[in-house]
């Protein structure tokens, strides 16, 4: 999972939007931008300084109650009455995150505070929410040596790991507040440095592409037989591809013609369920409060049962692989796998990771490898199946590559942005309309106080970046509900956005004379090019260590499916809006049964 986001969706209020620089009204009621026919709206805030007068939003403070924060309905006995009669907050459910984030933007603008137990701290657990990428750059630039990561909020996971004596979570440390890899500090850095080696660099990630491509070709064969259960199919695809990376093995779970290992099937189920329970304990108001208080709820018990099952399966799998490594029984693909390289690194004289810690690192990697990737694949498939003209254009681009190759096999070079611009545009457009979660980052100004929109934010505050509403604002994006990858292809659209509110969509991340690392392969997945935003010479930053391989997996399986099959949504599904979704680890689309026909 590139970024696991905790409880950021429950920021509600009944207060009307306040005055912004003397102009009253909400996000759609400000004046016209002098350089665009679009209403200025938040475009005045997100133009990189190219518009002469840049409005500054007023900080809105959403009403809350002590301890419970904005989770008013979680107050025993009277919570619902208070919300219905006084607060009148829109209530977040597992099925309406996109709607609520847009409502918050329309009602309260682009800069507000919310109060979320488990994410913020203290009696009033405050979180600052911003939408201006220029302001978010300020936060990222001064995170310090130990930047905040989303895993810090996974308190139930930290408790389970410490209960199981995982040094990875700080067990055995003299510091009671040391949460190891799920915290900050030198212990985090030690684990992070080890984990990202052989995984995060472009060369390392590219080295796994042949194995992933092979797994994707085999997985694609199963698509027609899973037409009525594509969610399970994409989970199996994600599992198969990561097995190729982690162990250099071909598991063939997505191929129904190959008998499946029941243990692999069980692992997929447990991995998906465990993270769904984990996020439920953070996003469900009552669960979040009880979890913050340390109460053991039914959901908590189910989560720990899932994790116990995962531990049993994964530790056995790792033990068997390690024993084969020691006996010299691994084949060439297995010897080139991540885990084989990790065993070798762990055994070196310079390693500061012991054997048990390596096993714990691998367990967490495997647990996060399934539905984080499949969720993004599902949304992209849904958009392609409801926009057949887009699917046909993508097919033609991809067919041109394989027809011109000797073996007809997809390679890393074929899928670069220079070679496959339409593929990258499709992925970027999919993420604009249906990101796997609306709020893409949660950070902390850990070095010092910081000024955002003219307001001094105290040191160690929690700051969330929520770009989703901007990408769906009709004042920023023409026909935002329409799936149009052409928005992102070539210089013409970019030039047309310059000097207009829409310029925000092309924001990049400069730091003085040093450019932030913004690589097209990865930035295509995140609005405002905010996927890879750390300096090239900062390898310890909090970007997801699996981001590169996850993007490769997504591109390879999606491309292989479109090369092999014409995939059509049922007649009643006209667009993504006709499909329900559920908050699990991320926002998971319930894919309908689709018509899957072999390409001629």
N, C-alpha and C positions, 0 to 999 in steps of 0.2 A: 504494500500500500504506500503510494507516494507520501500522503499526508492523512493520518487518521484524525478526524475532527470530533471534538467532544462537546455535546450540549449547546451548540452555538445557535440553535434555532428557536429558543424560547423567549426572545426579547420582545415583550409586548407592552403596549401602553394605550390609553385612550386619548392622550393629549394630542391636539392638532399641531401640525408643523408650525414652528415659530418663525419670526422674521429673520431673513438672511440678507444682511447688508441693506436693510431698508426696504427690501422687496418682500411683501407678504405672500403667503400661499405655500402650497406643497411643491413637490418636485416637478410638476408639470405646469406651474403657473408663473414662472419667471419670464423675463423678456426674451426678445429674439437676439440671437447671436449675430453680430454685424458681418460675420464672414460666412454665414451659412443660412440656408432657408429653414434649418431645423430650429425648434425652440431651444434657447440656450440651456435651460434647465441645469442638469449637472454637467453639461458640456463646459460651462464656465469654470467648473472645478477641475476638469480633466483635459486640459488642452496643452499641457507642457509649457505654459507661459506664452503661447503664440497669440492668444487673444489679449488685447491690451488691458482690459479690466477683468481681473480674475476674482470672482466672488468667493467669499469665505463663509462656509456654513457655520451656523450657530450650533454649539454642542447641545444636543437634547438629552435630558436625563430621564430615563423611563422609570415610572413608579414601581416600587417594589416593597417587600416587607422583610424584616430582619430574618436572617438564616435562609428562609425559603426563596429569597430574591424575587424573580419574576414568576416563579412557580406558585402562584397564589392558589391555584386549585388543589395543590398538594397539602394545604393546611387542613388538618383533620376536622371534620364536622362542618366548618363554616366556609371552607375554601371555595366551593362551587358558588355559594350564595354571594360571597364577596366579589367573585369574578363576574357573575351575572348582573349584579346590581350596582357595583361601584367601579371596578377596574374595567370590565367589559373588554377584556383582552381577547384577541383571536386565539383560539386554542390550537396548539400544535398537535398534530396526530402523526402516526407513522406514514401517512399518505399525502401530506400537503406541504412539504418543505418549500418547494418552488413557489407555491402560491403565497405562503406566509412571508418569505423573504421579499417578494415583490410588494406585498402590502406594507411591510415595514418601511421600505424605501419610499413608497408613495406617501405614507402618512408622516414619517419622521425624518425624511431626507437622508443625507449621506454621512452623518457624523453623530453618533449617539452612544450613550452608555447603557448597558444592560447588566443584569445581576444574575449570575448563573452558579448555583452551588456546585462545587467540585471543579469548576474551571477557575473562577475568581476565588479569592480567599477572604477570610474574616466574616464578620456578622453581615456585612453587605458585600457579597462577592462580585465586585465590579469588573466589567469587561468593556473596553472601548472598542467600538466598531467603526471602521473607516472604509471608504470605497475609492479613495484617490490613490493611484499607484505612486505618485510623487511623494505623498505623505508616508506610504508604506516603505518606500526606499529609505527614508530617514530612520525608521525603526530597524531595518535590516542592517544598515551601515554601522549601528552602534550596539549590536547585540553582545559584543565582547567575545572572550575566548570560549565561553560555554553557552551557546545560544539555546533558546528554549525550543523543545520539540513537542509535537502533539502527544507523544507517548507519556509525557509527564502527567497527563490527566487520567491515565488508565489505572486508577487506584485499585479496582478489583483485581486486575492482572498483577499489580505489584504485590497485593496481599497474598494471592495464590502462589506466586513465585517464592515469596519469603517463607510461606508455610511449607513449601517443598524444598527449602534450603538452597535456593538458587543464588549463587554469588552474582549472577547476572543482574539481579535486582537489589544487590547490596547486602544480602544475608552474610553475616559474619563480620560486617564492618563495625568499627568502633563508633562510627557516627550513625546514630539512629535515623537521621534524615537522609542517609546515603541510599538512593534507590538505583544505584548502578547505571546500567544502560537505559533505564527508564527514568533517569533523573538528569542531573547536570554535574559537572565537576570532572576531576581527573579520572575517576572510575569509568564514567561515561566515555570519555575520550579514549581510554585504553580499549574498551570493547568496540567502540565505533571504528577505530583505526584498523583493528583486526578484521572486523566484519566486512568493511568496504573494499579491502584489498582483494583483487581478482574478481571484482564485481562492478565497481562504479566507473572505472576509467573506460574511455571509448574503446581502447584496444581490447581490454578484457571482455567487455560486453559483446563486441563484434566476434570474439572467438567462440562464443556459444551459439551464434546464429545458425551454422550448419545443423547442429543437433536440434535446435528449436524448429528450424524449417522442416526437418525430417519428421519431427513429432506433429507439426501442423499438417503436413500432407497426409499422414495416417489418420489424424483426428478428423480432418475434413470429410473423409469417406463416410463417417457416421452421421453426417448432418441429416439426410433424408429420413433415417430411422428415428431421429429425435425431433422430427418436425413439430410434434405435439408437446414436446418438453425441452425447448431450446435452452431454458435456464440451466437445467441439469447438464445439458450437452456442453455449454460454454464453461461451466465449472470443471467438467472433466477435461476439456481442452486446456484450461489454465493449469490444471494438475499435471497433465502429460508434458506440457512445455517446460514447466519448472523442474520436473523430474529429470529432463534432459540436461538442464543447467546444473542442478544440485548433485546428481549422481551419474550423469552421462548414460542414463538408462531410458529405454523405450517402454513406457508402461501401457500404452494403448487403451487407456480407460475409456476414451471417447469413441473407440472403434467397437461397435456392437458385435462384429464378427470374430473378435478376439475375446476369449473367456477372461473376465475381469478378476483380479485378485480381490476377494471380499474385504481384505484388510484395507486396500486402497480406497474402495468405495466407502467404507466406514470412516476412514480418515477424512475424506472430503466432506461427509455429512457433519462430522464433529467440528471440523475447522470452520465451516460456514455457521453452524449453530453457536459455537463458542463466541465468535466475534459479534454475532447478532445479539446475544445475551449481554455481552460486554457493553455494547453501545446502548442497549436498552437501559442499562443501569445508569447511564449518563444522560440520556435524552428524555426518558420518561420522567415527568416531574416527581412523582411519588418515589420511584426507584432511585432517582438522583439524590433526593433528600435522605432516604434511608441508607443509601450507599455511603454518602458523605458522613453520616453519623456512625458508620461502621456496623449497621444492623445487617444480619444475615437474612435476606429475603429468599423467596422461592426461586426468583430469577438468579440470584447469587449462587444458590445451591446447584441449579442446572448448569450455570457457567462453569463452576468448579468440577462438576462431574464430566463435562465435555473436555475440560483441560486435563483431567486425570486420564481420560481415555486417549487423548492425543499424546500425552507423555508416554503412555505404555506402548503405543504403536510406533511412535517416532524413535524412542530410545532403542527399541529392538531393531528397527531398520538401520539406525546409525551404527549400532554395535555389530551387526552382521557385516555391514560394508567395511567397517574398520578392521574387522578380523580378516576379511578377504584382502584388504590392502596390505596387512602385515604378512600374509602368506604369499603375496605376489600374484594373486589370482585375478586382478582387475584387467579388463580388456582396455584397448586404447582409448575408447570414448570415456570409460569410467576413470581412467588415469588423468584425463584432461578435464574432469569435472571440478566444480567449485569445491565440493567436500574433500576430494582427494588432494587438491592443492592446499586446502585449509589444514588437513592433517599434517601435511609436510611442513607448513609454516609453523604450526603449533609445536612441532617437535624440534624446530631449529633452536640453536643455542640462544638466539636473540629474542625468542618469544617470551612474552609476559602473560600468556594465556595458558591455563592448564587444561588437561583433557576433559574434565567435567564441564568447564566453562565453554569449551568448544561445542560439546553436545547441547548445551543450553542455548547457545547462539543458533545452532542449526534448527533446533526445535521451533524457536520463535520465527525464524525465516520461513520454514515450511508452513507454519500455522497461518502466516499472513500472505501466502502465495496464491490462494485460490480465488476467492470472490472479489478481491480488490481488482484483479485483472479482468475477470469475467464481467464485472459490472460495467466497465467502460465498453467492452466488446458488445454487450447487449444493447446499449443505447445506440451505438454506431450501426449495428445491424438493423435496429428498428427504423432509424432514419433512412437507411438505404432501401429497406423493403417498402417504405411508403413514398419514396421518391425514385421511381424506376429510371427516370432520365439521368439522375445522378449516378445510380448504380451502373447504368450502361456506359457512361463516360469513364467511370473508374475501371470497369472491365477492360475497355479499350486501351487505357493507359497501361494496365498491368499485362495484358496480352501482348502488347508491343515489346515488353521486356522479355517474357519467356519465349516468345516466338523467335526472337533474335539471339537466343542463347543456345548453346550446344546441347544442354540436357533438359531445358525447360524448367529448371529449378530456381526458385526465388533466392536471391542473395541480398546481403546487407547493402551492397552498392546500388542495386536496383531500387531499393526503398528509401534512398536519401531524398531530401527535399528537391535537389536539383534534378534527379531522375524521375521522381514521382510527385510532382507538385500537387496534383489533384488528390492523391491519397492524403497528403498532409492537410490540404484544405478541408477535406471531408472530416478528418479527425478534429480539427480545430472548430469547425462549425458544429459538430456534434457536442463538443464540450461547451461551446457558448450557450447552446439552447438547453442542454441537459447535462450539466456537470455532475460528476459522481457525488458531489456535495457542494452546495452554493458557496459556503465560506471556505476558501482555499488555504488559508494560513491563520495560525494563532501564534503570536510571538510575544516577546517581553523586552522592554527597554532596560536591559540588565546593567548597563554601565552608568547611566545618569538620567536625570530628568530630560524630557524631550518635548519640543513644541510641535504640536500638530494642529493645523488650521488656526494658529495663533493662540492655542490653549496649552498651558504647561501641564504635561502629563507626568505624574510622579514616577521616579525610578521604580523598577520592578512591577510596573503595571502590566496587565494582560491586554493585548491589542489584537483584535481580529480583523482580517482583510476579507471583505465580502464583495467581490467584483460582479457576481452574477446579475444583480438587478440592472447594472449599467449596460451589460450586453443584451438585455431584453427591453431597454428603454427605447421607444419609437422616436424619441428626440435625438438619440445617439445612433441607432441602427435602423435603417429603412426596413420595414416589414420584418420585425424581429422574430415573428413566429414562423417565418418561411425558412426552409433549409436551403441555403444558397452558398455552397462552397466557393463560388466565384468571388465572394467578398475578399478572399485571402490569396488570390492568385495574381502574380505579376505586380509591376510597379503602379499601374494605372489606378487601382482601388486605393492604394496607400497614398498616392499623390492627391487623389480626390478628397481624402480625409484630412489632409494637412490644413491647418488653420481653421478647422471646424470642430465642433464638440466631439465628432467621431474619431478625432486624432488619438484619443485615449486608447483606442483598440490596438494601436501600434506602439504603445509605450515600451521603451527599452530602459535599461538600467545602467547609466553611467555613474562612476564614482571618481570625481576629479578627472585625472588623466588616465585612470585605469578602468577599462571596460568590465562590467559585470559579465559573467559567462552566460550568454544567451545563444544556445545552439538550436537551429531550426527544427531538428529532429524532435526535440523535447518541448520547445516553446509552442509548437503547433497544438499542443494539447491543453494549454492553459490560456485563458483570456489575458490580454495585456503582456504576453510573453513572460509570465511570472513562474514558469516551471523551474528553470535553472537560473538562479539569480545571485549566486554567490561568486566572489572573485575566483578566478582560475587558480590562484595560489592559496586558496583556503579550502583544502580538502576535508577539513574537519567540520565543515558547516552542516546544517541540519537538513540538507536535501535528502530525500529518501535514498538509502544506499542501493535499493533495488530498482530505482527509477529507469535506468537505461535498459536493463533487461526486460522490465515490464513493458516499456514502449516497443521494444523489438518484438516481444510476444504478441502484443496487440496488432502491430502492423502485419506480422507474418500470418497469423491465423485469419485475420479479416481479409487480407489479400488472397490467401489460398481459397477461402470460402467463395469469394466473388469470382475467382478464376474457374472454380469447379462447378458452381451452381448459380442459377438465377433464383433469387429468393424474394418471394412476394408476400406481402401482408394480406390478410383476408379483406374482403370488400368493405366490411364495416369499420375497419381501422384505416382512417384517412391520414392520420398524422400521429405524432407522439402523444398528443393530447387525448387520444382515444384509448390510451393504455394506462392502467393503474401502476403505481409503484409503491414500494414499501421501504421504510428505513430499516436496514439491517446494519451491516458494517458501514455501507454506503447506501445510496438511494438506488434500489434494485428494481428495474423495469420488469413487469410481468409479461413476458413475451407471449403473444398469441400463437396459436398453431399456424404455421406458415406453409405456403406452397413452395417446394424446393425441387427445381427441375435441373437436370444435367445440361451443362452448356454444350452446344453443338461442336 
